[in-house]
Amino acid sequence: MTGRSAPPAVLLAFAALLTVFLLLPTAVLLLRGLTPAFLPALASPAVLDALRVSLSTTLCTLAVTLLFGTPVAYLLARHRFPGRALLDTTLDLPVVLPPVVAGVALLLTFGRQGLLGAPLTLAGISVAFSPLAVVLAQLFTSAPFYIRAAKIGFSAIDRDIEAAALIDGATRRRAFRHVTWPLAFPFLLEGLVLAWARALGEFGATILFAGSLQGRTRTITLSIYAALESDLAPALVLSAVMVIVAFTLLLVVRLVTARRQDTDHA
């Protein structure tokens, strides 16, 4: 029987250096942003507009992700069909694709001179440089995070439990609603949190495809970039807000994961 040995000093030193490197800039940012001027700056029109645009667009993005991403994740988790590997790889591509490249691709597809731009313009729909473009940019870059988590969740469910519900007389729809969905919910919630965090922090695809129009397409990240060229106060306030939101989201994911592990071991 072997006990746990103390970690070598060199490993502790590397861990300490990396921790300081990661925490120090964040701490400095919070110290500069969380000052007595935080609340007045938070109430400024530029900051409120950025918060409103980011909140409204990310909520729309999450709704579309949940509506379309859940069936796709279930399909990939439960069925084998020709082209499955290709579909799975394609859906994961935005995760490794640079956001700027994603913005160019969206612009070439939905822009006025893009593949679908002319037909959409004839139908009276203008996508590029509109709030819809913000949602599409966020959706393109964030939806894969939800699909991956949901796919893992659906794959992890013991199918014998679903089979037992069907034997007891439940229809497949009722079995999904009362058995599959609750069991997969922690994974789905984790995926939604990660997708929302990615959508909230989206920059490259948004600025190329949607522009940076205050009150319409200027999200929090775009507002921070714009404020750095003129007034630093809004940039510091919004950056502090992003740090707080990011920490909260990570904490939620950790709590959900820990609860899921406790349930699995119970």
N, C-alpha and C positions, 0 to 999 in steps of 0.2 A: 504494500500500500504506500503510495507516494503522496506527500502533501504538496500544497502550493508553495512555490519558492518565491521570494521577493524578486521583482523585476530588476534586471541589471541597471546600474546607474546610467549607462550610456543611453539606454532606451528611455529612461525617465527624462534625461536631458533633452533628447530629441522631441519627446512629447511636450515638454515644457516650452521649448522654443517655438514649436508649431502652434501651440495653444496661445502663446503671447502674440504671435504674428496674426492669428485669426481674430483674437479678441480686442487687441489694442486699437486698430482702426475703428471698430464698431463702438468701442467705449468713447473714443475721442469724438466720433460723430454724435453720439447721444449727449455728451457733455456740451457740445456746441449747439445742438438743436433744442434740447430741453432746458431752455432758459426762461426767465420771466416774460420774454417776448414771444414765447411759443404760442400761447392762446390768441393774442392779437394777430399774429401772422397766420395762424390756422384759420382765422375768420376772414382773411382777405379774399377778394373775389377770385384771384388767380388760383389760390389753393382750393377754395370751395368748388370751383369749376372742375379742377383736375380730379378731386375726390368724387364729384358727382358723375363725371364721364367714366372714370374707372369703375365705380360701383355698378352703374347701369349696364355698361358693356360686358363686364365680367359675369354679372348675373345672367345676362342673355346667353353668353357663351356657355355657362354651366348648364343652363336649361337645354340648349341644343345638344351639348355633349351627353347629357343624361338620356335624352330622348333617342338619339341615334347611336351613341356609343354602347349603351347597355345591350341591345340586340346583337350588335356586332361582336362584342366580347363574349356573349353567350354562344354565338355561332362558332367562334374560334375555339372556345373551351370544350364544347360538347359534340362537335361534328367533325368528321373527316371528309374532305371533298377535294376534287382536282383544283389545284391553284391555291390551296389553303396557305402553303408556305409563302407563296408570292404575295398574297393578301396581307398576311401577318407581317412580312418584311416591309411592305409598302406603308402600312399603318405606323410602323415604328420609325420610318425614315425621318419625319420631322424632328424626332428627338436628337438625332445626330447632325441634322442639316443646319448650317448657320442661319440665324434669323434673317440676315440681310438677303441671303439667297431665297429664302421663303418669301420675302417681300417682293423681290424681283419676279418670282414665279407667279405670285398672285396678281401683280400689276400686268404682266403679260397675258394673263388669263381673263381678268375682270376689268382691266383698265379700258379707257375709251377706245384705244387702238388695239386692245387685246383680242384674244380668240372669241370670247363671249361678250366683249364690250359693245360692239356694234348692235347685235340683236337686243341686248339689254337696254341700250340707249333708245332704240326704236320703240321698245315697250315702255319707255318713260322711266326706266330704272337706272339711276346713276350710282355705281357702287364705289369706285375709287374716290378717296378723299371725302368720305362720309362716315357717320357713325357705324354704318353697316360694314364698312371696310375694316374698322377697328375690331368688330366682332369676328369677322372672317380671319383676320390676322391672328387674333387670340385663339380662335378655334383650331386653326391649322397647326399652331405650335404647342397647344396645351392638351388637346383631346387625346393624343396617344398616351399620356400619363394616366388618364382615367381608364382607358381601354386596357392597358397592361395590368393595372391593379384589379379591375373587374374580371378580367380573364383568369387571373390567378385565383380569385375568390370563387368563381364558378367551378373551376377545376378542382378546388380543394374540398368541395362538398361530397360527402359519402352518398353515392347514388342509392344505396340501400334504404336510406331514410326517405328519399323521394319515392322509391318503389313501394315502401310500406304505406305511404300516404295514398298512392294510387290503388293499392290493394284494399284499403279501408273505404274506398268509394269516392275519393277526391278526383276531380277532373285535373287535367294537366295545368290548366290556368290557375285553379285553386291551389294546387300543389306548389306551383311557382310562387304564388302570392303569399302563402302561409308557411312554406317550408324553405324553398330555395332562396327567396329574397331575404328573409330574416337572417339566414345563415351566412349569406354573402355580404350582408350589409356593412360589417366592419371594413371589408376590403373596398367596397364601393365608396364608403365615406372617406377612406384614406385616399382613394383615387381622386375623388372630387376635391379634396383639400389640396392635393398636389397640383391638380389641373388649375384650380383657382389661383394658387400661388404663381404658377407659370404664366397664366394669363395676366395677372396683376403686374408682373414684372416685365412683360413683353415690351420691347423697344424697337429692334431693328426692322422687323417686318411691318410694324405699325407706322413708323415714320416714313417708310418708302411707299407704302400702299395707301395709308390714310392721311398722311401729312400731320401737321401740328397746329390745328386751328383751335384757339381757345374757346371753350364752351361747346365744342363739337367733337373734335378728335384728339384733343390734347389730354392724354392720360397723365397719371402721376409721374411715370418715368420720363415722359416727354416734357412735362412741366419742370421737372428737376433740371433737365438738360437746357431748357430755354432760360431758366432762372439763373443758371451759372454765368450767362453772358451779360446779365444786367443787375439783378438784385439777389444776393446770396441768401437772404433770410427765408424766402419761400422754399428754396432748394434744401436748406438745412431742416426746415420743419417737415417737408414731405419725406426727406430721407429718414428722419427720425421715425415718422409714421410707418414707413416701409419696414424699418428694422423691428419695430414693435409688432407689426402685423406678421412679419416673417417668423419671429420668435414664437408668437402665439400659434401660428399654423403648425410649426414644427412640434410644439408641445402637444397640440391636439393629435397629430399623427403618432407621436410617441405613446400617448395615453391610450389611443385606440389600439395600437399594436400590442401594448402591454396587456390590455384587457383581453384581446384576442388570444394571446399566448396563455393567459391564466385560464381562459375558457377551454382551450385545447388540452391543458394539463389536468383540468378538473375531472 
